[in-house]
Amino acid sequence: MVTVALTPEAARGLEDLPLVMHARVLSLLERLAKWPALSGAKPLTGPLAGRYRLRTGDYRVQFRVEGHTVIVEKIGHRDRFYE
């Protein structure tokens, strides 16, 4: 088990989600605590190398792992997510 921490940007993204998606993303955050025994995490490439993403519907959660801490950097809709 690891600690899951949200950056201020990720916390704002979580607050701005529609209610149904908010609950689904909270479920993903609970799953992140089981890192590395987590399915569905995709490593990112290019300038985002070293980070991972999880998806639920059209929404994404971007995170990185530092020791025993998973840091969630960004939560948002896929249309504007990788900008």
C-alpha positions as a LaTeX table, in Angstrom:
\begin{tabular}{lrrr}
\hline
Residue & $x$ (\AA) & $y$ (\AA) & $z$ (\AA) \\
\hline
Met1 & 0.00 & 0.00 & 0.00 \\
Val2 & 1.16 & 3.52 & $-0.82$ \\
Thr3 & 0.04 & 7.01 & 0.10 \\
Val4 & $-1.99$ & 8.89 & $-2.52$ \\
Ala5 & $-1.48$ & 12.68 & $-2.63$ \\
Leu6 & $-3.20$ & 15.22 & $-4.89$ \\
Thr7 & $-1.57$ & 18.37 & $-6.22$ \\
Pro8 & $-3.64$ & 21.57 & $-5.99$ \\
Glu9 & $-4.35$ & 21.31 & $-9.75$ \\
Ala10 & $-5.63$ & 17.75 & $-9.35$ \\
Ala11 & $-7.79$ & 18.75 & $-6.37$ \\
Arg12 & $-9.38$ & 21.55 & $-8.46$ \\
Gly13 & $-9.95$ & 19.10 & $-11.32$ \\
Leu14 & $-11.66$ & 16.68 & $-8.94$ \\
Glu15 & $-13.94$ & 19.43 & $-7.56$ \\
Asp16 & $-14.97$ & 20.49 & $-11.08$ \\
Leu17 & $-16.12$ & 17.01 & $-12.16$ \\
Pro18 & $-19.79$ & 16.14 & $-12.65$ \\
Leu19 & $-21.15$ & 14.25 & $-9.63$ \\
Val20 & $-21.19$ & 10.80 & $-11.28$ \\
Met21 & $-17.63$ & 11.19 & $-12.59$ \\
His22 & $-16.49$ & 12.51 & $-9.21$ \\
Ala23 & $-17.54$ & 9.21 & $-7.61$ \\
Arg24 & $-15.84$ & 7.18 & $-10.35$ \\
Val25 & $-12.59$ & 9.11 & $-10.01$ \\
Leu26 & $-12.67$ & 8.68 & $-6.22$ \\
Ser27 & $-12.89$ & 4.94 & $-6.89$ \\
Leu28 & $-9.77$ & 5.19 & $-9.10$ \\
Leu29 & $-7.94$ & 7.07 & $-6.35$ \\
Glu30 & $-8.75$ & 4.27 & $-3.91$ \\
Arg31 & $-7.37$ & 1.77 & $-6.43$ \\
Leu32 & $-4.16$ & 3.83 & $-6.71$ \\
Ala33 & $-3.41$ & 3.03 & $-3.07$ \\
Lys34 & $-2.74$ & $-0.56$ & $-4.20$ \\
Trp35 & 0.12 & 0.49 & $-6.49$ \\
Pro36 & 1.90 & $-1.40$ & $-8.12$ \\
Ala37 & $-0.78$ & $-4.12$ & $-8.10$ \\
Leu38 & $-3.02$ & $-1.92$ & $-10.22$ \\
Ser39 & $-4.46$ & $-2.79$ & $-13.60$ \\
Gly40 & $-5.19$ & $-0.29$ & $-16.34$ \\
Ala41 & $-2.38$ & 2.19 & $-15.65$ \\
Lys42 & $-0.68$ & 3.20 & $-18.89$ \\
Pro43 & 2.82 & 4.71 & $-18.90$ \\
Leu44 & 3.01 & 8.01 & $-20.79$ \\
Thr45 & 5.72 & 8.84 & $-23.31$ \\
Gly46 & 7.50 & 11.89 & $-24.69$ \\
Pro47 & 7.58 & 14.93 & $-22.42$ \\
Leu48 & 5.31 & 13.09 & $-19.95$ \\
Ala49 & 7.65 & 10.09 & $-19.60$ \\
Gly50 & 7.82 & 8.80 & $-16.04$ \\
Arg51 & 4.13 & 9.47 & $-15.50$ \\
Tyr52 & 1.11 & 7.22 & $-15.84$ \\
Arg53 & $-2.56$ & 7.66 & $-16.60$ \\
Leu54 & $-5.76$ & 5.89 & $-15.64$ \\
Arg55 & $-8.99$ & 6.43 & $-17.49$ \\
Thr56 & $-12.64$ & 6.16 & $-16.65$ \\
Gly57 & $-14.94$ & 6.96 & $-19.52$ \\
Asp58 & $-13.80$ & 10.24 & $-21.09$ \\
Tyr59 & $-11.87$ & 11.34 & $-18.00$ \\
Arg60 & $-8.22$ & 10.81 & $-17.15$ \\
Val61 & $-6.09$ & 10.77 & $-14.01$ \\
Gln62 & $-2.38$ & 11.52 & $-14.48$ \\
Phe63 & 0.04 & 10.50 & $-11.75$ \\
Arg64 & 3.66 & 9.77 & $-10.94$ \\
Val65 & 5.22 & 7.50 & $-8.33$ \\
Glu66 & 7.88 & 8.70 & $-5.90$ \\
Gly67 & 8.95 & 6.01 & $-3.46$ \\
His68 & 5.90 & 5.00 & $-1.43$ \\
Thr69 & 3.80 & 7.95 & $-2.60$ \\
Val70 & 1.58 & 8.22 & $-5.67$ \\
Ile71 & 1.22 & 11.88 & $-6.62$ \\
Val72 & $-1.88$ & 12.66 & $-8.68$ \\
Glu73 & $-0.96$ & 15.62 & $-10.85$ \\
Lys74 & $-4.00$ & 16.16 & $-13.03$ \\
Ile75 & $-7.64$ & 15.08 & $-13.34$ \\
Gly76 & $-9.77$ & 16.09 & $-16.30$ \\
His77 & $-11.64$ & 15.43 & $-19.52$ \\
Arg78 & $-9.65$ & 13.85 & $-22.32$ \\
Asp79 & $-10.30$ & 16.75 & $-24.74$ \\
Arg80 & $-8.05$ & 19.14 & $-22.83$ \\
Phe81 & $-6.05$ & 16.67 & $-20.80$ \\
Tyr82 & $-2.75$ & 16.41 & $-22.68$ \\
Glu83 & $-2.33$ & 20.12 & $-23.50$ \\
\hline
\end{tabular}
